[in-house]
Amino acid sequence: GGLAEEVPSPDGRVLYASVSPISGAEGQIIGRVAVMRDITYLKELDNMKSEFVATVSHDLRSPLTFMRGYTTMISMVGQVTPKQEEFIRKILGGIDQMTALIDDLLDIGKIEAGIGVDMGPCRLQAIVLVAVDSLRARAEAKGLRLDLNVPDDLPPMIGDEVLLRQAVTNLVDNAIKY
């Protein structure tokens, strides 16, 4: 089989090196071919993207904090009607959604960088069961029934159990919403 790896060079560039065997007519290896590709610009773009996401995420948090603070203070300065109370709940719900989106953006950046990823053996059946069970009530509230059909003999897989459960939960939650 072939081999591929990123190789940092002394001058700061990053090269992507791949080596593959060359087989002869009878299957014997008669040589190897190596390809080196300069991917420095891709690495720089990736770093710029990560910095942009972190900056935007941080910059969005401040106005959301102000919005939450002032929204929660509305009821402190006078009587609030039931309709106004409903509007306040909707505003706070929107702030929560924006905060969750920002957290998701930051999580994507961490995952791409390999930070906080805890790889290990996982049982997919258990992950799916927990994710689906956590959303059953929401599905039933919308008149939907969730049926789970996961084979018992699935082999364990290597992954981050928390991230896999989050991914399955997001998929099922989107299915319920849309």
Sequence and secondary structure as in RCSB ss.txt:
>XXXX:A:sequence
GGLAEEVPSPDGRVLYASVSPISGAEGQIIGRVAVMRDITYLKELDNMKSEFVATVSHDLRSPLTFMRGYTTMIS
MVGQVTPKQEEFIRKILGGIDQMTALIDDLLDIGKIEAGIGVDMGPCRLQAIVLVAVDSLRARAEAKGLRLDLNV
PDDLPPMIGDEVLLRQAVTNLVDNAIKY
>XXXX:A:secstr
  EEEEEE TTS EEEEEEEEEE TTS EEEEEEEEEE HHHHHHHHHHHHHHHHHHHHHHHHHHHHHHHHHHGG
GSS   HHHHHHHHHHHHHHHHHHHHHHHHHHHHHHHHTTT  EEEE HHHHHHHHHHHHHHHHHHTT       
 TT   EEEEHHHHHHHHHHHHHHHHH 
